[in-house]
Amino acid sequence: MSTHPKTIHVWQKRFGTTEPQLVEVPVPSAPPDGLLIKVHAAGVCHSDVALLNAPSKPPEARWPYDSYTLGHEGCGEIVAIGDKVTGWNVGDMVVIDAVAGCGADDCSECTRGLQQICQRGEAYGIGYHGSYAPYIAIKARAAAKLPDGVAPEVGAVATDACMTAYHAVVGTGRVTEGQVVVVIGIGGLGFNALQIVLALGARCIVVDQRKDVLEEAVKFGIREADVVPVEEGLVQFAKRHGLVVDTVIDFVGVQETFDAAQEAGEISFYYCQSTMLTFTVRFGGTLVQVGLLSPHIAINNFLSVRKHLSILCSYGGTMEDLKQCLRLIADGKLRPQVVTGKLEDLPKVLEDLHAGKHQNYSHVRLAVPGTTADPQHKTPTMASLSGQQGAGSDTSKPAPGQNQTGESMGDHQQTAETQSSMKTGPESKTGGGSQDTKIGAGDAIKDLSGEGGGKGGKIDESFVEGVKDKVQG
């Protein structure tokens, strides 16, 4: 016999307003091919701000609702199972892949392993009802098991800031042991990416304009010698050290960072050979573009062709990426940084996020507990943005991906893997992402990866100038 209530209060997007609306709705039922999840935690993202700012549905969207519940990063407990579903049990803890694709045999995206760009599947929290609610109904294909010992708030943010970073490093960049990788932009995504690169046994060189973030990167395994000094640009650093870089992953996405990744100094037009001893990315190297701070970036065609570069774009991630991220978290190899707040405070949290008040936590991800967690999955009732745990927090034994004291580790992801060269990430400490320029609903969909730039819906020009100084050296 069901014990959940008949109605619940959820935070919804309603067109015509930019404020989240607290609405009473019936508790959904598990669809025949799906699950009903009691939400234990939901991640907070700059994409939510973008969605709230959207004046209307994008014309190409197939959204079935005129208003919908926000929240595209969720984790919770199965409380009901559809008749056609096998392999799951009531009580199982799962994380929710917001864009799991339709999975149809005739889907041109899903059949190529590109579920994250499926045009027919549901996108929870983006036009479809999401996890800023006590309960959410999902397709069973969107659920992945939360490993034992991993806190729900960490599992929630893993579905975006971790999965996107993992896909960029492994799925798109094909990084392997022994390679040299440059990560530009240590926001939430970049902070997770550097840990993934290290876990693969590759050398990771990090670039960011904020010294405090670079110091945190060292605490998570980056060698001090592999930190590009703030006062020295990437190109100059590469020349000085004679670096031969296999892959550059750009979580910022402005012209200057892209140019720095391609840079090779002077190249003989006739002989196609470097006349300098060093260059950023090697001949035949790979550039992975993730950041969306600038909507338009020009490619140096001559340089790219003569160097035989592979320039790849990476968006979101797949269910397999998510499962691999959860394994890394459970093994202690990936520690997303997370600070938590209360679901009832969501409007204030989003307002502060939009205003750029969390810039000092750009590699930290925000999460809001959705309901009281069970004894085996304790969730802090509140952790401030300074990282200090509030009353009710369980500090006796931190779960993988959590820190013992909740101290702050840096800054905050999501609208700018870089607006301070980036913004938010996850653990009970911190994580990355970014926001776009003037944001409409269509842009908000694209911003799911956590990239973009600027606060208040526009690019922060002072930040962009800082990026230029940093990469040009």
N, C-alpha and C positions, 0 to 999 in steps of 0.2 A: 504493500500500500504506500502510495506516494506521501512524502512528508513535506514537500516544498510548498510554498504559498501559492495562491491563485494569481496574485498580481505582484509586480515588483516596480521599483522606480529605477529608471535608466537615464543616462545622459545622451540626448539626441541632437543631431544636426537637423535644423529646419531651415529651408531656404527662405530668405527674407530677413534673417537675423544672423549676426556673427557670434552670438553667445550660445553656449551649450544649454539646452533646455532639459530640465528635470521632468520626466514624463512618467506617469503610471501606465503600465501596459500589462497584459496577461503574460503569465509565464509561458514561454513557448514549449511545444512538444518536440520530442525527438523525432526527426523525419524517418521514414522507413529505412533509408540508407544512411542514417546519421545517428548522432549522439546529443543528449542534453547534458551540458556541462555546468556545474556550479563553479563560478569564477572565484579563484583564490587570489589572483593578482593580475593586473593589466599594466602594460608598459605605456608610458606617455611619450609622445613623439611630436616633432614640429609639423609633421604631416597633418596632425589633428588640427593645428592652427590653420594650416592651409585649407583644409576642408571646411572649416568654420567660416573662412573668409570667402568661400565660393558663393557667388550670388545666385547661381542656378546650376542645374545639372549640365554637365558637358554634353553637347549634342550627340556625340558618338557613344555615350554611356548607355548601357542596358539596365540601369538600376530600376528595380521593381517598386521602390518606395519613394514617396515625396518627402518623407523624413525617415531617418534611420539612426540606429544606435551607433555611436562612435566607438573606437578602440580596436586597433588591429594587431595588438600584441597581447595574447591572453594565455593563461594557464589555470587549470582547475581540475575538478573531480567529476568523473562520469556518474550521473545520477539516474539516467534512463538511456535505454538502447533501442534503436529501431529494429523492426521485425526482420529486416534483411541483413542485419549486421552480425558478423561473427568475429571472434578474436579479441573482443573487449569484454570487460566485466565491470559491473557497477562498483564504484570505489576506486577504480584505476585513476591515477593522476596523469594528466596529459597536458602537453602544450599545443597551441593552435597555430597552424600555418594559415595565415590570413588569405593567402593567394595560392591555394593548392591545385588550381586548375580543374577542368571538368573531367579529365581522364578518359574522354571518349576516344574510341578507336579511329574516328574520322577527324580528330582535332589535329590540325597541322602543327600546333605548338606542343601540345602534350605528348604527341607521338615522337617528337624530336627531343624530349627531355627538357622542354622549356616551359614548364607549368607556370612559372612566374609571369609570363607574358601571354598566357591563355586569354583569349578574348571572350570566352563563353562561360567560364567558371565564376563562382561566387567570390567576392572579395570582402571578407568580414571587417566591418568598421569603415568600409569605403563603398558606400552605396547599399551595402547589406548590413544587417544588424550585427554589431560587434560586441566587444567584451567590457565596455564601461557599463556593466550591469551585473546583478547577482547571478544571472543565468544566461547562457547563450546556446542556441541550437546550431550544430554544424554538421557537415557531411563527415562521415567516418574517415574518408581519405585525408581530411585536414588535421587529423590527430596524430601526435607522436608521443610515445611514452616518456614521462618525466623520470629520469633515473633516480634511484633511491639516494637520498641524502642531498639532492639538489633542491634549493629553496624555490617555491613557486614564483617569487618575484624575479629570480634569476632566469628561470625557465621562460617566463613571459618575454623578457627583453631579448632572450636568445633567438626568438623568432624573427627578429629584424636586424638589430645591430650586429649580432654574431653571425647569423646566416648570410647576410649580405657581404660581410667581410670575408667569410670562408669561401663563398662562391667566387669572389674577386681573386683571391689568392690561389685557390685550388682548381675550381671549375673553369675559370677563364684564364688566369695566369699560368696554370700548370706548374707552379713552383715545386721544386724537388730538393732533396738533400744536397748540400754543397753549393747551391747557387748563391749569388749575391743579389739581394733585392733591396730596392729603395722604396720606402713608404713615405709619401708626401701627405702631410695633414694628420696629426695625431689627435683627432677628435674621437668620438665614440667608435666609429667604424675603424679608423686607423689604429686606435689603441687595441682593439680586438685583433686586427690584422697582424700587427707586429708580433703578438703572442702566437698566432697561428703559424706565421713564418718561422719563428724560433722552434715551435713544436715539430715542424717538418725537418729541422736540422739544417736550415739555410741561414746565411748571414743576413741580418737586417740592418739597414742604415735608415735613420729616421730624420725627417725634416719638418720643422714647425717653427713658427715665429715667436712662440712663448717658451721662455726658459723653464717655467715651473712644470709645464707638460713634458718637456724633454727630460727633466729630472725624474719625473714619475716613470717615464719609459725605462730609464736605467734601473729603477727599482724592480721592474718586471722583466729584467734579463738582457736589455740592450747594453752592449759594451759602451763605455764612455767614448772610446775611439770611434764608434759608429754613430755618434750624434753629430749632425751638422751644426756647428755653432751658429747662433742666431745672427751674429754679425757677419757671417760668411755665407755666401750663396752656395747652392748645391753644385752649380757648374764649377765654381772655383775650388770647392772642396774635392770634387772628383778629379780635377786636374792636379791638385796638390798631392793627392794620395795615389794617383795613378790607378784609379778604380776601373775595373772592368765589370760593368753591371749587366746582369742577365735580364732583369725585369724591373720596371718602374711602375708602381701602382699609385695613381693620383686620386686621392680622396678630396681634393680641393676643387679642381675644375675651373681654372682661369687660364687665360692665354699664357701668362708668365710661367705657371707651373708646367703647362704642356710643352712650352718651348724648352724649358730647362730639361725636361725628360728626353727630348729629341737631340739636344745640343751635342755637337761633335767638334766644335771649333771650326777651323778652316778645312774644307775638303777640296782636293784637287778636282777641277771639273773634268779633266781629261783622264786622269788615272783612278779616280774614285778611291783614293786612299787618304787616310787622315794625315795631315801635315803637322799634327800635334801629338804628343805622347798619350794623351788621355781624352776621354769623352765620357758622358754620363751613361748612356745605354750603349752597349756594344753593338757592333755590326751584327745584323741578324738577331738583335734583341727584341724584347717585347715591351710595349707600353699598354697598361690596363687603365682605362678611364672609368672612374666611378663617380667622382664629384660632379655636381651640377651647379656650382656657384655662378658660372657664366653660361648663358644659353647658347652662345656661339663661340666656337674656337676654330682658328684657321690652322691647317696643316702645312708644314713646310714640305711641299711635295718633292722637291729636289733632294732634300736631306733624307727624307723617309725612304724614297725609292733607292737612292744610292747606298744607303745603309741596310737596305733590305729589311726594314723594321716591320714587325707585326703590331699594328695598332688595333687594340680590341676594346670594346665597350662591355661593361658588366652591370647587370641590373638584378637586384633581388637575389633569390636563391631557390633551391629545390628542396623537396622533402628529404632527400638523401643528404644534402648539405646540412639541413637542420639536425638530423640524427647524428651526423658526425660531430657537429658543434656540441651537442649534448654529451656525447662520449668524452670529448676533450674537457668539458667542464667537470664531468664526474671524475675524471682522472686527475684533475687539478692542473691541467696544462693550459687551460683557458679560464681566466678569471675576470669575467665582465664586471664592471663596476656599477653598482646600483645604489641609489638613495630612494627612500620610500616616503610616501605621504598618504593622506586619507582620500578615499574616493569622493567623499562629500565635499572635499576642497578642490575638486577638479577645475572649476572655473578659475579660481585664483592661481592654481598651478599653471594652467594654460596661459593666463594673462601674463604672469611673470616670465614664462618661457618666451612668449611673443615679444615682450619688452626687452629681452636680452638680460634679464636680471640673474640668470644662472650661468653667465659666461665663465665664471671662475670654476665651473665644473664641466667643461666641454667634453671630457672623456668619460663622464659619468652619466648613466641613464637613470631616468625617473621611473618609478613604478608605484602603483596604488593598489594596496590589497583590496580585493573585491568583497570577500566575506571572511568570517573568522575561520582560520585554518584549523585542520584537525591536529591532534597532538603529534602526529608523525611528521607534519609539515608545518611547523610554526612559522608564522609570518610576522615581522615587526609591525606593531600597530601604527608606528610613526617613526620615521627617521628624517631628520631635518636635512636641508640642502647643504649644511655644513658637514653632514655625514655623521652627526651625533645621534645616537639612538635615543628614542623616547621611551617613556615608561611602557612596560609591556613587551619590550623587545627581549628576545631570548639570546643571551650572549654566552651561554654555557658551552656551546659547541657549534662553531660556524660551519654551515654547509659549504660544499664546493661552490666557488663563485661568490662567496660572501667573505667579508672581512670580520675580524674578531671584535673590533671596537667601533666600526662604522666611520672611522676618520675619513676626511675628504682626501681624494686622490688626484684632483685635477680639475676638470671642467666638464663639459657637457655636450652631448651630441646633438644632432639632428638639425637644425637648420643650418648648419654650416659645419661641415666636417672641417669647417673652416670658418666660420665667421669668428673667429678668434682662432682661426685656422682650424676651426672645427668645433663641433659641439657635442654631444652626449654619448654615453656608452653603458655598460652594465657590470656588477658583482655586488656585494653590498658596499662597494666602493665607487666605481666609475666607468664610462664608456663612449660613442661617436656618431656623427651624421651631419646633415646640413640642409638648409632651406633654400628655396628658389627666390627669384626676384618678385615681380608682381604676380600673385598667385591666384589662379582660378581653379576650378574643380579638376580640369584636365591636368594642370600642373601638379595638383595634389596627388593624383594617381601616380605620376612619374616620380614624385618625391618620396614614395614609400621606402625607397632604399635608404633614406636618411641623408641624402645629399642636398646641397643647394647653397644658399647663402644669404646673409643679411638679416637684420631684424626689422620688425615693423613692416614686413612685406617688400622691402627694398634692400638692395645690396648696400652694405656699409662701406662707403668709399674709403674711409681711413683704413679699414681692414684690407681692402684691395691694394692700397698703396703699400701697406706693410708686406703683403705677399710679394709684390713686385721687388721691393728692396731685398727681401729674403732670398728669392731664387736667382736674382741677377748677380748678387754678390758684388 
